Amino acid sequence: MAIIQNLPRFAPVAAPSKAAPLAKAALVEAPPPDGLALSAPAPELTPKALRWEPAASLVNPKAEQLARGTEATWQGSACSGVAELAARYFSTTEFQALNSGSYHNFEHPLVVADAAGKFAPGLGWTPERKQFIQQVALLHDADDRTQVDSGEVKTGTPARAQVTLEWMEQQKTELSQRFGWSSEQFVEAKALVARTDFPFDDKPKAAMGTRYDGQSSVQVYQELLQQLPQEKQVEVLRDGLALRFADQAGFYANSFDMAVDSVQGLAKELNSGLAGTLKFTPTFLAGVGNDTQFDRQLADQMGLGSVELPDRERLLANWNPAMAQRFHTNARQFEMLSQALGNLPAEAVEGQLEGLKSTARAAYRLTTGQSPT
């Protein structure tokens, strides 16, 4: 428990008065980026704005109280080195409260930070750049799940990129002090977080009570990029793709058991059936790293058309070789698991999952002549 004992103690926040109305979000009406065909705008909604009180603690009291009932610990993580890094900046209660989804859980940002750091040698990151990218990875899904309409905290639900960005802005002073960021690094961190939004497209998101309501993920990313000098825009466009790849592929570059567990968490978080989610996983994994059309359009629009953006193959080639191999192996095993599902009733999948995994492993051995890692 040495890591936890070295953590600074953060003062609790007083709960906001129920009688006090939540502040209304300032909405930004940005025109669509030139060259990007936007879908029809979403219906106008005026939800109550999300509001965090600036304080030493990064989460609201309700989320903090729920987090205290969990058993998440830094020592419980498979990514012990990154967990030690995270423990420099967060208490376990804060980190759990900010990552309380079924898939986007305590482990997820640690896995992403670890996976992102494995790009450092291949992409030529300095130790300082590697640490900065890992710091951003630890923050990229921070969302205490406060509900816009009620102010209640709903754990087990997906993270929301726009909410994370709004929260970061409201906690700018505290986060900058903890991470040692300059004003420019803070904007860069927000831009990198914006690139992890999924799906990353030109369709306006549903209103979430933030200043980004009515904007698409591409518009939000462009707005943040434009606040940076041109040389930093180039760096973010490149490294943003590496962080996004780590975000989507991290769980699948570890053990097959961890990968399947993550799919179970995703199915639960999205309220989708496990059978359907498992069957879709091979398609998802085949597409990781291929969605760069908007990045290239943005580069052209911002006068950066000559920048070389890494595609899927280059990212895999510049990743840690062992992780890239496990990613390929697990992708193949998910194909075989999907085939093993066959006509098995959806309600029977959960109970037979261990057998299905064994079948996928056996099929992998037979077809490749290799033992899966």
BAMAR-83299 format. One record per residue (C-alpha): y, z, x. Coordinates in nm, 4 decimals. Example, Ala and Ser with C-alpha at 12.3 -4.5 7.8 and 13.67 -1.06 7.14 Angstrom:
2
PT; yy; zz; xx
PT; -0.4500; 0.7800; 1.2300
PT; -0.1060; 0.7140; 1.3670
//
This chain:
373
PT; yy; zz; xx
PT; 0.0000; 0.0000; 0.0000
PT; 0.2288; -0.0231; 0.3064
PT; 0.4076; -0.3277; 0.1721
PT; 0.5066; -0.1618; -0.1521
PT; 0.6213; 0.1558; 0.0229
PT; 0.8734; -0.0480; 0.2213
PT; 1.0365; -0.1884; -0.0927
PT; 1.3915; -0.0856; -0.1807
PT; 1.4233; 0.1022; -0.5061
PT; 1.6272; -0.0740; -0.7709
PT; 1.8190; 0.1206; -1.0304
PT; 1.7080; 0.0662; -1.3919
PT; 1.9430; -0.1110; -1.6316
PT; 2.0722; 0.0480; -1.9441
PT; 1.9449; -0.1290; -2.2543
PT; 2.2118; -0.3380; -2.4308
PT; 2.3371; -0.2040; -2.7606
PT; 2.1726; -0.3662; -3.0605
PT; 2.5053; -0.3615; -3.2387
PT; 2.6725; -0.5733; -2.9720
PT; 2.6391; -0.9485; -3.0415
PT; 2.4906; -1.1632; -2.7683
PT; 2.7438; -1.3816; -2.5920
PT; 2.7474; -1.7464; -2.6955
PT; 2.6392; -1.9913; -2.4250
PT; 2.8940; -2.2372; -2.2953
PT; 2.7475; -2.5791; -2.3704
PT; 2.8124; -2.8653; -2.1315
PT; 2.8314; -3.2093; -2.2843
PT; 2.7503; -3.4411; -1.9973
PT; 2.7253; -3.8185; -2.0464
PT; 2.3852; -3.9708; -1.9725
PT; 2.3433; -4.0812; -1.6103
PT; 2.4168; -4.4507; -1.5599
PT; 2.1006; -4.6547; -1.5545
PT; 1.8868; -4.3971; -1.7358
PT; 1.7958; -4.4802; -2.0919
PT; 1.7981; -4.1543; -2.2836
PT; 1.6009; -4.0935; -2.5998
PT; 1.7782; -4.0018; -2.9222
PT; 1.9590; -3.6671; -2.8846
PT; 1.7817; -3.3593; -3.0111
PT; 1.9065; -3.2063; -3.3388
PT; 2.2050; -2.9802; -3.2884
PT; 2.0991; -2.6177; -3.2794
PT; 2.3160; -2.3151; -3.2198
PT; 2.0826; -2.0337; -3.1176
PT; 2.2121; -1.7071; -2.9817
PT; 2.2708; -1.7355; -2.6101
PT; 2.0496; -1.5533; -2.3651
PT; 2.2309; -1.2773; -2.1852
PT; 2.1404; -1.0587; -1.8902
PT; 2.3650; -0.7760; -1.7843
PT; 2.4568; -0.7958; -1.4125
PT; 2.2948; -0.5001; -1.2387
PT; 2.0793; -0.4008; -0.9456
PT; 1.7627; -0.4772; -1.1431
PT; 1.6868; -0.8429; -1.2095
PT; 1.5177; -0.7981; -1.5470
PT; 1.6086; -0.6521; -1.8825
PT; 1.4710; -0.3092; -1.9762
PT; 1.2263; -0.4403; -2.2373
PT; 1.0592; -0.6756; -1.9907
PT; 1.0571; -0.4057; -1.7248
PT; 0.8889; -0.1598; -1.9588
PT; 0.6152; -0.4096; -2.0485
PT; 0.5628; -0.4933; -1.6814
PT; 0.4988; -0.1298; -1.5939
PT; 0.1814; -0.1438; -1.8019
PT; 0.0260; -0.4164; -1.5858
PT; -0.1991; -0.3777; -1.2859
PT; -0.0541; -0.6591; -1.0737
PT; -0.0143; -0.5671; -0.7070
PT; 0.0800; -0.7532; -0.3931
PT; -0.2570; -0.6612; -0.2445
PT; -0.4323; -0.8287; -0.5366
PT; -0.3011; -1.1703; -0.4349
PT; -0.5092; -1.4262; -0.2488
PT; -0.1889; -1.5262; -0.0647
PT; -0.1313; -1.2071; 0.1300
PT; 0.1199; -1.3531; 0.3751
PT; 0.3465; -1.4843; 0.1014
PT; 0.2993; -1.1626; -0.0963
PT; 0.4435; -0.9761; 0.2004
PT; 0.7415; -1.2131; 0.1955
PT; 0.7891; -1.1602; -0.1786
PT; 0.7788; -0.7835; -0.1322
PT; 1.0947; -0.8063; 0.0779
PT; 1.2903; -0.9204; -0.2260
PT; 1.1200; -0.7861; -0.5403
PT; 0.9526; -0.4762; -0.6698
PT; 0.6134; -0.5442; -0.8275
PT; 0.7595; -0.4498; -1.1670
PT; 1.0381; -0.7062; -1.1357
PT; 0.8025; -0.9774; -1.0173
PT; 0.5569; -0.9135; -1.2983
PT; 0.8348; -0.9056; -1.5589
PT; 0.9682; -1.2388; -1.4331
PT; 0.6232; -1.4008; -1.4246
PT; 0.4383; -1.2782; -1.7318
PT; 0.2846; -1.6024; -1.8598
PT; -0.0884; -1.6601; -1.8898
PT; -0.0674; -1.9488; -1.6410
PT; 0.2803; -1.8797; -1.5046
PT; 0.1693; -1.5347; -1.4006
PT; 0.2202; -1.2942; -1.1091
PT; -0.0052; -1.5093; -0.8895
PT; 0.1535; -1.8472; -0.9675
PT; 0.4772; -1.8261; -0.7625
PT; 0.2838; -1.6762; -0.4710
PT; 0.0363; -1.9649; -0.4752
PT; 0.3231; -2.2155; -0.4997
PT; 0.5144; -2.0525; -0.2135
PT; 0.2008; -2.0549; 0.0006
PT; 0.1250; -2.4188; -0.0847
PT; 0.4866; -2.5244; -0.0206
PT; 0.4847; -2.3587; 0.3202
PT; 0.1850; -2.5707; 0.4174
PT; 0.4138; -2.8774; 0.4211
PT; 0.6224; -2.7372; 0.7067
PT; 0.4411; -2.8986; 1.0046
PT; 0.3920; -3.2370; 0.8353
PT; 0.7470; -3.2665; 0.7040
PT; 0.9071; -3.1186; 1.0145
PT; 1.0639; -2.8111; 0.8557
PT; 1.2167; -2.5526; 1.0849
PT; 1.0990; -2.1911; 1.0354
PT; 1.4271; -2.1257; 0.8540
PT; 1.3786; -2.4231; 0.6216
PT; 1.0216; -2.3210; 0.5479
PT; 1.1307; -1.9683; 0.4551
PT; 1.4102; -2.1011; 0.2330
PT; 1.1727; -2.3311; 0.0433
PT; 0.9293; -2.0419; -0.0003
PT; 1.2077; -1.8176; -0.1278
PT; 1.2928; -2.0803; -0.3891
PT; 0.9230; -2.1091; -0.4787
PT; 0.9124; -1.7362; -0.5493
PT; 1.2007; -1.7838; -0.7956
PT; 1.1168; -2.1208; -0.9477
PT; 0.9655; -1.9916; -1.2753
PT; 1.1511; -1.6602; -1.3049
PT; 1.1852; -1.5967; -1.6790
PT; 1.1543; -1.2582; -1.8454
PT; 1.0572; -1.4310; -2.1726
PT; 1.3496; -1.2957; -2.3747
PT; 1.3497; -1.4819; -2.7068
PT; 1.6763; -1.6476; -2.8015
PT; 1.6541; -1.5686; -3.1716
PT; 1.5467; -1.2034; -3.1556
PT; 1.6048; -1.0722; -2.8053
PT; 1.2427; -0.9582; -2.7960
PT; 1.0212; -1.0210; -2.4946
PT; 0.7182; -1.2433; -2.5531
PT; 0.4715; -1.2299; -2.2646
PT; 0.1956; -1.4856; -2.2113
PT; 0.4302; -1.7751; -2.2888
PT; 0.5406; -2.0696; -2.0698
PT; 0.8274; -2.0439; -1.8234
PT; 1.1486; -2.2310; -1.9110
PT; 1.3367; -2.4034; -1.6291
PT; 1.6750; -2.3995; -1.8043
PT; 1.6407; -2.0280; -1.8700
PT; 1.5563; -1.9725; -1.5033
PT; 1.8690; -2.1623; -1.3972
PT; 2.0875; -1.9685; -1.6414
PT; 1.9400; -1.6397; -1.5201
PT; 1.9959; -1.7378; -1.1559
PT; 2.3633; -1.8066; -1.2230
PT; 2.4099; -1.4729; -1.3975
PT; 2.2340; -1.2941; -1.1111
PT; 2.4016; -1.5018; -0.8388
PT; 2.5525; -1.2109; -0.6469
PT; 2.2361; -1.0012; -0.6472
PT; 2.0050; -1.2926; -0.5596
PT; 2.2349; -1.4193; -0.2838
PT; 2.2441; -1.0729; -0.1280
PT; 1.8682; -1.0257; -0.1438
PT; 1.7862; -1.3685; 0.0024
PT; 2.0842; -1.3935; 0.2365
PT; 2.2028; -1.7231; 0.0851
PT; 2.5386; -1.8919; 0.1232
PT; 2.7115; -2.0431; -0.1796
PT; 2.5797; -2.3869; -0.0841
PT; 2.2240; -2.2567; -0.0420
PT; 2.2435; -2.1026; -0.3884
PT; 2.3327; -2.4392; -0.5448
PT; 2.0585; -2.6038; -0.3392
PT; 1.8081; -2.3468; -0.4636
PT; 1.9059; -2.4205; -0.8242
PT; 1.8650; -2.7945; -0.7659
PT; 1.5181; -2.7429; -0.6190
PT; 1.4202; -2.5244; -0.9146
PT; 1.5483; -2.7921; -1.1537
PT; 1.3148; -3.0474; -0.9943
PT; 1.0109; -2.8355; -1.0822
PT; 1.0796; -2.8715; -1.4557
PT; 0.7833; -3.0264; -1.6396
PT; 0.7862; -3.2792; -1.7828
PT; 1.0607; -3.4191; -1.5613
PT; 1.2119; -3.6930; -1.7765
PT; 1.5232; -3.8217; -1.9540
PT; 1.4552; -3.6583; -2.2901
PT; 1.6880; -3.3765; -2.3988
PT; 1.5148; -3.0390; -2.4061
PT; 1.5031; -2.8136; -2.7096
PT; 1.7941; -2.5693; -2.7278
PT; 1.7235; -2.2483; -2.5357
PT; 2.0591; -2.0746; -2.5592
PT; 2.1759; -2.1849; -2.2128
PT; 2.4585; -2.4021; -2.0820
PT; 2.2015; -2.6793; -2.0305
PT; 2.1229; -2.7180; -2.4008
PT; 2.1183; -3.0834; -2.5016
PT; 2.0558; -3.2078; -2.1482
PT; 1.7390; -3.3611; -2.0081
PT; 1.5713; -3.2304; -1.6935
PT; 1.6956; -3.5398; -1.5069
PT; 2.0563; -3.4741; -1.6144
PT; 2.0374; -3.1103; -1.5059
PT; 1.8975; -3.2122; -1.1668
PT; 2.1677; -3.4741; -1.1171
PT; 2.4437; -3.2316; -1.2126
PT; 2.3272; -2.9841; -0.9495
PT; 2.2716; -3.2492; -0.6818
PT; 2.6285; -3.3732; -0.7277
PT; 2.7585; -3.0288; -0.6291
PT; 2.6087; -3.0714; -0.2803
PT; 2.7286; -3.2749; 0.0208
PT; 2.5510; -3.6071; 0.0684
PT; 2.3327; -3.4995; 0.3621
PT; 2.2092; -3.2034; 0.1590
PT; 2.1414; -3.4290; -0.1415
PT; 1.9049; -3.6309; 0.0770
PT; 1.7269; -3.3167; 0.1938
PT; 1.6867; -3.1821; -0.1589
PT; 1.5583; -3.5144; -0.2952
PT; 1.2853; -3.5100; -0.0295
PT; 1.1956; -3.1420; -0.0279
PT; 1.2181; -3.1193; -0.4057
PT; 0.9194; -3.3524; -0.4296
PT; 0.7220; -3.1333; -0.1894
PT; 0.8036; -2.8192; -0.3886
PT; 0.7158; -2.9936; -0.7134
PT; 0.3820; -3.1057; -0.5634
PT; 0.3061; -2.7499; -0.4496
PT; 0.3940; -2.6248; -0.7976
PT; 0.1550; -2.8629; -0.9709
PT; -0.1233; -2.8719; -0.7121
PT; -0.1266; -2.5226; -0.5619
PT; -0.3889; -2.3689; -0.7913
PT; -0.6083; -2.6774; -0.7425
PT; -0.6028; -2.6566; -0.3625
PT; -0.7824; -2.3235; -0.3526
PT; -1.1314; -2.2356; -0.4755
PT; -1.2818; -2.4202; -0.7714
PT; -1.3120; -2.0856; -0.9516
PT; -0.9382; -2.0220; -0.9100
PT; -0.8635; -2.3751; -1.0285
PT; -1.0745; -2.3336; -1.3438
PT; -0.9199; -1.9908; -1.4087
PT; -0.5765; -2.1515; -1.3936
PT; -0.6799; -2.4109; -1.6532
PT; -0.7998; -2.1294; -1.8783
PT; -0.4613; -1.9602; -1.8390
PT; -0.2803; -2.2842; -1.9138
PT; -0.4834; -2.3438; -2.2305
PT; -0.4041; -1.9902; -2.3464
PT; -0.0358; -2.0174; -2.2598
PT; 0.0040; -2.3479; -2.4463
PT; -0.2174; -2.2422; -2.7376
PT; -0.4332; -2.5488; -2.6749
PT; -0.8112; -2.5600; -2.6778
PT; -0.9915; -2.4992; -2.3511
PT; -1.2220; -2.7980; -2.4006
PT; -0.9325; -3.0403; -2.4465
PT; -0.7393; -2.8928; -2.1551
PT; -1.0417; -2.9239; -1.9244
PT; -1.0954; -3.2847; -2.0317
PT; -0.7298; -3.3675; -1.9618
PT; -0.7250; -3.1999; -1.6182
PT; -0.8651; -3.5000; -1.4223
PT; -0.5902; -3.7212; -1.5664
PT; -0.3259; -3.4649; -1.4769
PT; -0.4533; -3.4268; -1.1204
PT; -0.4653; -3.8045; -1.0723
PT; -0.0949; -3.8209; -1.1593
PT; 0.0355; -3.5335; -0.9450
PT; 0.2972; -3.6690; -0.7056
PT; 0.3312; -4.0066; -0.8776
PT; 0.6288; -3.9324; -1.1055
PT; 0.9113; -4.0360; -0.8718
PT; 1.0793; -4.3083; -1.0784
PT; 1.3737; -4.0892; -1.1778
PT; 1.4164; -3.9579; -0.8226
PT; 1.4513; -4.3139; -0.6986
PT; 1.6962; -4.4031; -0.9755
PT; 1.9053; -4.0974; -0.8942
PT; 1.9049; -4.1855; -0.5246
PT; 2.0336; -4.5353; -0.6085
PT; 2.3013; -4.4076; -0.8481
PT; 2.4268; -4.1549; -0.5922
PT; 2.4496; -4.4122; -0.3140
PT; 2.1397; -4.2837; -0.1377
PT; 1.9190; -4.5835; -0.2001
PT; 1.8002; -4.5983; 0.1618
PT; 1.6491; -4.2490; 0.1535
PT; 1.2708; -4.2509; 0.1964
PT; 1.1133; -4.0353; -0.0731
PT; 0.7559; -3.9153; -0.0152
PT; 0.4994; -4.0466; -0.2613
PT; 0.1665; -3.8848; -0.3501
PT; -0.0218; -4.0277; -0.0525
PT; 0.2433; -3.9261; 0.1979
PT; 0.2613; -3.5760; 0.0549
PT; -0.1146; -3.5365; 0.0784
PT; -0.1124; -3.6765; 0.4325
PT; 0.1578; -3.4273; 0.5368
PT; 0.0018; -3.1255; 0.3641
PT; -0.2281; -2.8769; 0.5301
PT; -0.5552; -3.0736; 0.5795
PT; -0.7768; -2.7994; 0.4381
PT; -0.5656; -2.7722; 0.1220
PT; -0.5573; -3.1501; 0.0791
PT; -0.9366; -3.1604; 0.1124
PT; -0.9851; -2.8818; -0.1438
PT; -0.7479; -3.0612; -0.3799
PT; -0.9548; -3.3808; -0.3569
PT; -1.2823; -3.1890; -0.3915
PT; -1.1643; -2.9923; -0.6939
PT; -1.0243; -3.3052; -0.8598
PT; -1.3670; -3.4660; -0.8289
PT; -1.5404; -3.1552; -0.9635
PT; -1.3085; -3.1491; -1.2639
PT; -1.4111; -3.5082; -1.3361
PT; -1.7740; -3.3986; -1.3339
PT; -1.7030; -3.0883; -1.5407
PT; -1.5274; -3.3073; -1.7960
PT; -1.8345; -3.5297; -1.8142
PT; -2.0610; -3.2249; -1.8470
PT; -1.8658; -3.1149; -2.1540
PT; -2.0007; -3.4187; -2.3390
PT; -2.0341; -3.3408; -2.7074
PT; -2.0488; -2.9647; -2.6566
PT; -1.8717; -2.7958; -2.9505
PT; -1.5252; -2.6819; -2.8491
PT; -1.5946; -2.3260; -2.9593
PT; -1.8926; -2.3052; -2.7221
PT; -1.7065; -2.4044; -2.4042
PT; -1.5725; -2.0594; -2.3165
PT; -1.9147; -1.8983; -2.3357
PT; -2.0818; -2.1709; -2.1293
PT; -1.8096; -2.2152; -1.8695
PT; -2.0062; -2.0670; -1.5784
PT; -2.2938; -2.3053; -1.6474
PT; -2.0556; -2.5981; -1.6726
PT; -1.9030; -2.5105; -1.3356
PT; -2.2500; -2.4928; -1.1803
PT; -2.3310; -2.8342; -1.3258
PT; -2.0100; -2.9793; -1.1817
PT; -2.0882; -2.8343; -0.8376
PT; -2.4436; -2.9698; -0.8467
PT; -2.3227; -3.3146; -0.9535
PT; -2.0719; -3.3133; -0.6687
PT; -2.3469; -3.2382; -0.4163
PT; -2.5704; -3.5104; -0.5536
PT; -2.3029; -3.7820; -0.5626
PT; -2.1261; -3.7027; -0.2338
PT; -2.3969; -3.5409; -0.0244
PT; -2.1512; -3.2633; 0.0551
PT; -2.1181; -2.9009; -0.0506
PT; -1.7980; -2.8239; -0.2393
PT; -1.5704; -2.5691; -0.0734
//
